[in-house]
Amino acid sequence: MGAEELEDGEFAPMYEACKAKFAGKKIGLFGSYGWGDGEWMRNWDADCKAAGAEMPADFVICNDAPDADAVEACKALGAALA
């Protein structure tokens, strides 16, 4: 399957188009994965920080569907962005 990466058909092009506007903006990242260890999220986080984004909270990631801990982490992420 290759390296873990952002979905390249729809999401990655939109992300690349927006990235130039990240400097000084608060951004929160969340997502899930079905295989691997979530390397794509660590790469995505580093890329956003390199673009100057402010990350007021750690990203939220889960394997497959979110469990109760992931739901609570998403709520905390949303509060940190407010």
Backbone bond lengths (Angstrom), bond angles and torsions (degrees), N, CA, C in turn:
res aa  C-N    CA-C-N  psi(-1)  N-CA   C-N-CA  omega(-1)  CA-C   N-CA-C  phi
1 M - - - 1.450 - - 1.523 112.36 -
2 G 1.312 118.72 -17.77 1.450 120.00 -179.68 1.515 112.17 88.98
3 A 1.312 114.59 -171.10 1.462 121.18 -176.97 1.523 110.95 -71.66
4 E 1.322 115.20 150.77 1.462 119.84 174.33 1.522 107.97 -67.70
5 E 1.325 116.21 136.38 1.458 120.20 -178.52 1.515 110.11 -158.54
6 L 1.318 116.23 167.69 1.456 120.73 176.01 1.529 109.22 -65.66
7 E 1.289 116.85 149.46 1.464 122.11 177.67 1.525 108.37 -56.97
8 D 1.331 116.79 123.77 1.457 119.87 -169.40 1.516 116.11 -93.46
9 G 1.319 118.91 -8.14 1.459 120.27 -178.93 1.511 113.86 -80.13
10 E 1.322 117.16 -42.68 1.461 122.19 -176.45 1.527 112.20 -120.91
11 F 1.352 115.25 -51.42 1.454 118.14 -170.29 1.527 113.78 -71.91
12 A 1.311 118.33 -48.63 1.466 120.85 -176.38 1.533 112.50 -57.38
13 P 1.352 120.07 -44.23 1.471 118.55 177.61 1.533 112.92 -62.63
14 M 1.334 117.55 -38.81 1.465 120.62 177.93 1.525 110.19 -65.25
15 Y 1.332 116.23 -44.28 1.461 121.21 179.03 1.524 110.81 -59.36
16 E 1.314 117.51 -47.38 1.466 121.32 -179.65 1.528 111.12 -61.26
17 A 1.331 117.53 -36.42 1.459 121.04 179.26 1.529 112.16 -68.52
18 C 1.322 117.78 -28.78 1.462 122.46 -177.70 1.522 113.18 -90.89
19 K 1.312 117.91 -24.44 1.465 123.06 -169.23 1.523 113.45 -55.18
20 A 1.300 118.83 -33.78 1.463 121.77 -178.27 1.527 112.03 -63.95
21 K 1.319 117.95 -16.64 1.466 122.15 -177.89 1.528 112.43 -100.08
22 F 1.329 118.47 7.24 1.460 122.09 -175.06 1.522 114.66 -74.81
23 A 1.322 118.41 -26.32 1.465 121.24 -173.21 1.526 111.06 -53.38
24 G 1.334 115.28 123.22 1.454 121.69 177.96 1.513 115.45 77.99
25 K 1.323 117.91 1.92 1.467 121.48 -179.33 1.522 110.22 -97.12
26 K 1.345 115.87 142.38 1.462 120.60 173.49 1.520 108.99 -75.66
27 I 1.322 116.09 131.32 1.456 121.37 -179.41 1.526 108.95 -134.86
28 G 1.312 116.06 140.17 1.452 121.99 173.60 1.519 109.64 -122.32
29 L 1.298 116.80 135.40 1.458 121.58 -179.11 1.519 110.55 -113.29
30 F 1.329 115.60 138.91 1.460 120.74 175.44 1.518 108.57 -149.85
31 G 1.306 115.99 152.66 1.449 119.80 178.74 1.515 111.48 178.03
32 S 1.316 114.18 176.69 1.464 120.18 179.35 1.520 108.76 -133.73
33 Y 1.318 114.93 166.88 1.453 120.93 179.47 1.515 108.56 -145.05
34 G 1.319 116.01 159.09 1.452 120.46 -178.54 1.522 113.37 -115.57
35 W 1.316 117.66 -11.21 1.459 121.78 178.77 1.521 107.12 -151.68
36 G 1.297 117.08 169.94 1.455 120.85 -177.73 1.519 110.53 74.53
37 D 1.329 115.06 -156.84 1.466 118.83 -178.62 1.522 113.02 -126.08
38 G 1.328 117.29 13.86 1.454 120.58 179.36 1.519 113.79 86.13
39 E 1.328 116.91 21.06 1.467 120.90 179.79 1.516 111.76 -53.81
40 W 1.325 117.81 -36.11 1.457 121.51 -178.36 1.525 110.72 -57.80
41 M 1.344 117.84 -35.76 1.461 120.37 -178.59 1.529 110.56 -68.91
42 R 1.322 117.36 -41.74 1.471 119.87 177.58 1.529 110.39 -62.72
43 N 1.328 116.46 -39.99 1.469 120.68 177.80 1.529 111.09 -66.12
44 W 1.318 116.36 -42.11 1.465 121.86 -179.96 1.529 109.38 -63.66
45 D 1.330 116.86 -44.88 1.461 121.79 178.42 1.531 110.23 -58.58
46 A 1.313 117.54 -47.51 1.467 121.53 179.99 1.526 110.80 -62.73
47 D 1.320 117.87 -38.92 1.458 121.80 -179.85 1.529 110.90 -66.17
48 C 1.330 117.18 -41.36 1.466 120.77 178.08 1.526 110.78 -64.17
49 K 1.322 116.70 -43.23 1.464 120.53 178.22 1.518 110.89 -63.70
50 A 1.319 118.03 -40.27 1.462 121.90 178.31 1.527 111.33 -63.95
51 A 1.332 116.64 -28.02 1.466 121.38 178.26 1.529 111.72 -82.48
52 G 1.349 117.02 -0.89 1.454 121.01 176.40 1.509 115.65 95.56
53 A 1.322 117.49 8.25 1.464 120.72 179.75 1.523 110.47 -67.84
54 E 1.316 115.73 145.22 1.460 122.16 172.19 1.522 107.33 -92.00
55 M 1.313 116.19 127.92 1.461 121.53 -178.99 1.530 107.68 -111.97
56 P 1.339 118.67 94.11 1.458 120.63 -175.75 1.531 114.26 -72.46
57 A 1.315 116.70 -9.83 1.476 121.39 178.92 1.524 108.17 -151.86
58 D 1.321 115.56 160.06 1.464 120.31 176.19 1.525 110.17 -65.64
59 F 1.321 115.95 153.34 1.466 120.18 175.75 1.528 109.74 -65.54
60 V 1.332 114.79 160.06 1.469 122.10 177.57 1.515 107.02 -114.68
61 I 1.316 116.42 127.84 1.456 121.60 179.73 1.523 108.93 -141.25
62 C 1.318 115.74 145.01 1.460 119.74 176.67 1.525 109.37 -144.99
63 N 1.302 114.87 157.78 1.454 121.45 176.56 1.515 107.93 -90.19
64 D 1.312 116.36 121.01 1.467 124.18 -176.63 1.523 110.38 64.54
65 A 1.309 118.01 -138.47 1.463 121.70 -175.97 1.528 110.79 -73.25
66 P 1.332 117.10 145.25 1.461 119.52 179.88 1.527 112.26 -65.93
67 D 1.333 114.71 138.31 1.455 120.19 173.96 1.535 108.02 -94.31
68 A 1.313 117.27 -175.22 1.464 121.55 -177.18 1.529 111.15 -60.59
69 D 1.329 117.98 -37.71 1.466 120.72 178.90 1.524 111.40 -64.26
70 A 1.310 116.98 -41.84 1.465 120.67 179.25 1.526 110.98 -66.80
71 V 1.310 117.53 -38.30 1.468 120.95 177.41 1.526 109.69 -62.03
72 E 1.318 117.03 -45.30 1.465 120.61 178.70 1.526 110.82 -64.71
73 A 1.330 117.58 -38.62 1.460 120.97 177.91 1.526 110.73 -64.12
74 C 1.332 117.68 -37.18 1.468 120.87 176.74 1.530 110.90 -65.61
75 K 1.315 116.44 -39.62 1.471 119.94 177.29 1.527 110.21 -62.56
76 A 1.328 116.86 -43.39 1.469 121.07 178.77 1.527 110.45 -64.88
77 L 1.316 117.95 -38.72 1.452 122.20 177.54 1.528 109.68 -62.12
78 G 1.327 116.48 -45.81 1.461 119.97 177.94 1.525 112.15 -59.81
79 A 1.322 116.90 -41.55 1.472 121.49 178.90 1.524 110.19 -64.32
80 A 1.334 117.74 -38.46 1.456 121.21 -179.66 1.527 111.79 -67.51
81 L 1.321 116.71 -25.94 1.461 121.23 179.65 1.518 112.85 -83.68
82 A 1.333 117.05 -16.68 1.479 121.11 -176.83 1.510 111.69 -69.05
